Amino acid sequence: MNPKLFLLFNHQITVDQEADARKSLGVASMIEPPERIKDAWKRVPPNPPSIESCLEPVKSWLSEEAGPGDYLLVQGDFGATWLMVRFAFELGLIPVYSTTERLVKEERSSDGVVNATHTFRHRIFRQYGR
């Protein structure tokens, strides 16, 4: 049975990422979290000294839906990401992140203003801890 890729990040998965996930990770499906989980992940509060309780709904969702050998694409708030990577390992999941190539195009106008356009292109999925 092919593993699933659970998505826990603040962006829409790109066509390149989908294609690479199917090819390099061998996933059959990509699972987006329910809206309440997406909202919790997007709104990790900046003030409390601990965010463990804020992540409980995310952990419950993964505990119910994911199984050993499934992948978790996790990126976001640094502390929340670290906690979820650790949790993924506890569940037997394989936590990954998307690496990107960053391209910058600068245009200088006659009045000295510099306009920069940043383009990000997915390259590979890399496992956390490697």
C-alpha positions in Angstrom: 0.0 0.0 0.0 1.3 3.4 -0.9 1.9 6.0 1.8 -0.1 9.2 2.2 1.3 12.7 2.4 -0.3 14.8 5.1 0.0 18.5 4.5 0.8 20.8 7.4 2.0 24.1 6.0 0.6 27.6 5.2 0.5 27.3 1.4 -1.2 25.5 -1.3 0.8 22.5 -2.6 2.2 23.3 -6.0 2.0 21.2 -9.2 5.7 20.6 -9.0 5.5 19.5 -5.3 2.6 17.2 -6.1 4.5 15.6 -9.0 7.6 15.2 -6.9 5.7 13.7 -4.0 4.2 11.0 -6.2 7.6 10.3 -7.9 10.2 10.5 -5.1 8.0 9.6 -2.0 5.7 7.2 -3.8 2.6 8.7 -2.2 -0.8 7.8 -3.6 -2.7 10.7 -2.0 -2.2 14.1 -0.4 -4.3 14.9 2.6 -5.1 18.4 3.5 -6.2 19.1 7.1 -9.7 20.2 7.9 -10.3 24.0 8.0 -10.1 24.1 11.8 -6.7 22.5 11.7 -5.5 24.8 9.0 -6.6 27.8 11.0 -4.9 26.5 14.2 -1.7 26.0 12.2 -1.8 29.4 10.6 -2.6 31.2 13.9 0.0 29.8 16.3 0.0 32.6 18.9 3.2 34.6 19.5 2.8 35.3 23.2 2.4 32.2 25.3 5.7 30.7 26.6 4.3 27.2 25.6 2.3 26.3 22.5 1.8 22.6 23.3 -1.9 23.0 24.1 -2.4 25.0 20.8 -1.2 22.0 18.8 -3.4 19.4 20.5 -6.1 19.6 17.7 -3.3 19.1 15.1 -1.9 16.1 17.0 -5.3 14.6 17.4 -6.0 14.9 13.7 -2.7 13.2 12.8 -3.2 10.5 15.4 -6.6 9.6 14.0 -5.8 9.9 10.3 -2.1 9.1 9.7 -0.3 5.8 10.2 3.3 4.6 10.4 5.1 5.1 7.1 3.0 8.0 6.0 4.7 11.3 5.3 4.1 14.6 6.9 5.0 17.8 5.0 5.5 20.2 7.9 6.6 23.8 7.6 5.6 27.0 9.5 6.3 28.6 12.9 9.7 27.3 14.0 8.7 26.1 17.4 5.4 24.5 16.2 7.3 22.8 13.4 9.9 21.4 15.8 7.2 20.1 18.1 5.3 18.5 15.2 8.4 16.9 13.7 9.1 15.3 17.1 5.5 14.2 17.3 5.6 12.7 13.8 8.6 10.6 14.8 6.7 9.4 17.8 3.8 8.2 15.5 6.2 6.5 13.1 5.5 9.2 10.4 8.2 10.5 8.1 8.4 14.3 8.4 9.6 16.1 5.3 10.0 19.7 4.1 10.2 21.2 0.7 13.5 22.7 -0.4 13.4 25.5 -2.9 15.7 27.4 -5.3 15.3 31.1 -4.8 15.6 33.3 -7.9 15.7 37.1 -7.6 15.3 39.6 -10.4 16.1 43.2 -9.6 15.0 46.2 -11.7 16.4 49.6 -10.9 14.4 52.7 -11.9 15.9 56.0 -12.8 14.9 57.5 -9.4 17.1 54.9 -7.6 14.3 52.6 -6.5 15.1 48.9 -6.7 12.2 46.5 -7.3 12.9 42.9 -6.6 10.9 39.9 -7.7 11.4 36.7 -5.8 10.6 33.4 -7.5 10.7 30.1 -5.5 10.9 26.8 -7.3 10.5 23.5 -5.5 13.5 21.2 -5.8 13.2 18.2 -3.5 11.5 16.9 -0.3 14.1 16.4 2.4 13.5 14.4 5.5 14.0 16.1 8.8 16.9 14.7 10.7 19.0 13.9 7.6 
